[in-house]
Amino acid sequence: MDHYELSAIEDEAALAELLAKRLAAGEVGILPTDTVHGIMCAFDNGEARSRIYRMKGRDLSKEMQVLIGSGDEMASLGVPYGAAMAALAAQYWPGPLTVVLAANDGREHGIRVPDHAFLRRVLAHGALNATSANRAGGSPTESLAAGFADLAEMPDFVVHGEAGRGLASTVIRLSGWRAECLREEAVPFSEIEALLNEVSDNA
């Protein structure tokens, strides 16, 4: 397992490109985000996804987040970018809000643009699947302090760097102008509802 210390890296763009290539080749890595450290793999690599589920002991029915560099990349995932999503993106992206949307193929994706400069350099090379870097049911903070020893197996690399506030993202499911709260964390759901109501009234 390789370790990278962001504070000691002189050329972050070169490291981001290297890690993006490793992820695209099927590797799994731990990187800091604006919320907590996350285990990540390439969006379209099923084998790497399965490995993350094994590492965490995660229920296969629970989808992982899809991290992208900007809202413009949603089209490449086959996910509609309607007026409600545009309003949420303008207010909360980049930031700790995950929005679950139905793709054109009927699947659902929980999508987020993280507010972390280095991670977004990596995401510029392609979307990633991500979930918190801890054993299922455990604490991301405790897992980080223990060197991720709670995981069933180690990733291919770990990027050590400052993560965000330690709170996970708020997760909502969006259908038209209606939002359903699936997990309330960093962003209050009442604030999201107020924004959607205000924007929809003026649409």
C-alpha positions as CSV (number, residue, x, y, z in Angstrom):
1,M,0.0,0.0,0.0
2,D,1.4,3.4,-1.0
3,H,1.1,6.5,1.2
4,Y,1.0,10.1,-0.1
5,E,1.2,13.1,2.2
6,L,-0.5,16.1,0.5
7,S,1.5,18.6,2.6
8,A,4.7,17.3,1.2
9,I,3.6,17.2,-2.5
10,E,5.0,20.0,-4.7
11,D,3.0,19.2,-7.8
12,E,-0.6,18.3,-6.8
13,A,-1.8,18.2,-10.5
14,A,0.8,15.6,-11.3
15,L,-0.2,13.5,-8.3
16,A,-3.9,13.8,-9.1
17,E,-3.3,12.6,-12.7
18,L,-1.2,9.6,-11.4
19,L,-3.9,8.6,-8.9
20,A,-6.7,9.0,-11.5
21,K,-4.8,6.6,-13.7
22,R,-4.4,4.1,-10.9
23,L,-8.1,4.3,-10.1
24,A,-9.0,4.0,-13.8
25,A,-6.8,0.9,-13.9
26,G,-9.0,-0.7,-11.2
27,E,-7.3,0.2,-8.0
28,V,-9.0,1.3,-4.8
29,G,-7.7,4.3,-2.8
30,I,-8.5,6.4,0.3
31,L,-8.6,10.1,-0.2
32,P,-9.6,13.1,1.9
33,T,-12.9,14.9,1.0
34,D,-14.6,18.0,2.3
35,T,-16.5,15.8,4.8
36,V,-14.6,12.7,5.8
37,H,-11.9,10.4,4.2
38,G,-13.5,8.2,1.6
39,I,-12.7,4.9,-0.1
40,M,-13.0,5.4,-3.8
41,C,-12.8,3.6,-7.2
42,A,-13.6,4.4,-10.8
43,F,-17.3,4.8,-11.4
44,D,-17.5,2.2,-14.1
45,N,-15.4,-0.5,-12.5
46,G,-17.6,-3.3,-11.0
47,E,-14.7,-5.3,-9.7
48,A,-13.3,-2.4,-7.7
49,R,-16.7,-1.6,-6.4
50,S,-17.1,-5.1,-5.1
51,R,-13.8,-4.9,-3.4
52,I,-14.9,-1.8,-1.5
53,Y,-18.0,-3.6,-0.3
54,R,-15.8,-6.4,1.0
55,M,-13.4,-4.0,2.7
56,K,-16.2,-2.3,4.6
57,G,-18.5,-5.3,5.1
58,R,-21.1,-3.1,3.5
59,D,-24.6,-4.3,2.5
60,L,-24.7,-4.8,-1.3
61,S,-28.1,-3.1,-1.4
62,K,-26.6,0.2,-0.3
63,E,-25.3,2.2,-3.2
64,M,-22.2,4.3,-2.9
65,Q,-22.0,8.0,-3.8
66,V,-20.9,9.2,-7.2
67,L,-18.4,12.0,-7.0
68,I,-18.0,14.4,-10.0
69,G,-16.0,17.5,-10.6
70,S,-18.9,19.7,-11.6
71,G,-22.6,19.5,-12.3
72,D,-21.9,19.7,-16.0
73,E,-20.7,16.0,-15.8
74,M,-24.1,14.7,-14.9
75,A,-25.1,14.3,-18.5
76,S,-22.3,11.8,-18.9
77,L,-23.9,9.7,-16.2
78,G,-27.2,9.8,-18.0
79,V,-28.8,11.8,-15.2
80,P,-31.2,14.7,-16.1
81,Y,-30.2,18.1,-14.9
82,G,-33.5,19.8,-14.3
83,A,-34.4,23.2,-12.8
84,A,-34.7,21.9,-9.2
85,M,-31.3,20.2,-9.5
86,A,-29.8,23.4,-11.0
87,A,-31.1,25.4,-8.0
88,L,-29.6,22.9,-5.5
89,A,-26.3,22.8,-7.4
90,A,-26.0,26.6,-7.4
91,Q,-26.6,26.8,-3.7
92,Y,-24.8,23.7,-2.3
93,W,-22.2,22.5,-4.9
94,P,-19.4,22.1,-4.4
95,G,-20.3,21.0,-0.9
96,P,-21.8,18.4,1.4
97,L,-25.1,17.6,-0.3
98,T,-25.7,14.3,-2.1
99,V,-28.6,14.2,-4.4
100,V,-30.2,10.9,-5.5
101,L,-31.6,11.0,-9.0
102,A,-33.0,8.5,-11.4
103,A,-30.8,8.0,-14.5
104,N,-32.2,7.4,-17.9
105,D,-31.5,3.7,-17.6
106,G,-33.8,3.5,-14.5
107,R,-30.9,3.2,-12.0
108,E,-30.5,5.7,-9.2
109,H,-27.3,7.6,-8.5
110,G,-26.4,9.6,-5.4
111,I,-24.3,12.4,-6.9
112,R,-22.1,15.0,-5.2
113,V,-19.5,17.6,-6.1
114,P,-17.1,17.8,-3.2
115,D,-15.6,21.0,-2.0
116,H,-12.0,19.8,-1.8
117,A,-9.4,21.2,-4.2
118,F,-7.2,18.2,-4.5
119,L,-10.0,15.7,-4.9
120,R,-11.6,17.8,-7.6
121,R,-8.2,17.6,-9.5
122,V,-8.6,13.9,-9.4
123,L,-12.2,14.1,-10.4
124,A,-11.3,16.2,-13.4
125,H,-10.1,12.9,-14.9
126,G,-13.4,11.0,-14.3
127,A,-16.2,10.2,-11.9
128,L,-15.6,8.1,-8.8
129,N,-17.7,5.9,-6.6
130,A,-17.1,6.7,-2.9
131,T,-18.1,5.8,0.6
132,S,-16.7,6.7,4.0
133,A,-13.4,5.1,4.9
134,N,-14.5,2.9,7.8
135,R,-16.0,-0.5,8.5
136,A,-19.8,-0.5,8.0
137,G,-21.5,0.8,11.1
138,G,-18.3,2.3,12.4
139,S,-17.0,5.9,12.8
140,P,-14.9,7.5,10.0
141,T,-13.0,9.6,12.6
142,E,-12.1,6.5,14.7
143,S,-11.1,4.6,11.5
144,L,-8.8,7.4,10.5
145,A,-7.2,7.6,13.9
146,A,-6.6,3.8,13.8
147,G,-5.0,4.0,10.3
148,F,-8.1,2.3,8.8
149,A,-7.2,-0.9,10.6
150,D,-10.9,-1.7,11.0
151,L,-11.2,-2.4,7.2
152,A,-11.2,-6.1,6.1
153,E,-8.3,-5.4,3.7
154,M,-6.2,-2.4,2.9
155,P,-6.6,-0.2,-0.3
156,D,-3.9,0.2,-2.9
157,F,-3.0,3.7,-1.7
158,V,-3.9,6.3,1.0
159,V,-3.7,10.0,0.5
160,H,-3.1,11.8,3.8
161,G,-4.5,15.2,4.0
162,E,-6.9,17.5,5.8
163,A,-10.6,16.5,5.4
164,G,-13.5,18.7,6.2
165,R,-15.7,19.2,9.2
166,G,-16.0,15.4,9.9
167,L,-19.8,15.4,9.2
168,A,-21.0,13.2,6.3
169,S,-23.0,14.8,3.5
170,T,-26.8,15.3,3.8
171,V,-28.5,12.9,1.3
172,I,-31.8,13.6,-0.4
173,R,-33.8,11.9,-3.2
174,L,-35.1,14.4,-5.7
175,S,-38.1,13.9,-7.9
176,G,-39.3,17.0,-9.8
177,W,-39.4,19.7,-7.1
178,R,-40.0,17.2,-4.3
179,A,-37.1,16.3,-2.0
180,E,-37.1,13.3,0.4
181,C,-34.6,13.3,3.2
182,L,-32.6,10.1,3.4
183,R,-29.9,11.3,5.8
184,E,-29.6,14.6,7.5
185,E,-26.0,15.6,8.4
186,A,-24.0,18.7,7.2
187,V,-26.9,20.5,5.5
188,P,-30.2,21.0,7.3
189,F,-33.1,19.4,5.4
190,S,-35.4,22.3,6.3
191,E,-33.0,24.7,4.5
192,I,-33.2,22.5,1.4
193,E,-37.0,22.4,1.4
194,A,-37.2,26.1,1.9
195,L,-34.9,26.7,-1.1
196,L,-36.9,24.4,-3.4
197,N,-40.2,25.9,-2.3
198,E,-38.9,29.4,-3.0
199,V,-37.5,28.6,-6.4
200,S,-40.4,26.5,-7.5
201,D,-42.9,29.3,-6.7
202,N,-40.9,31.6,-9.0
203,A,-40.4,29.1,-11.8
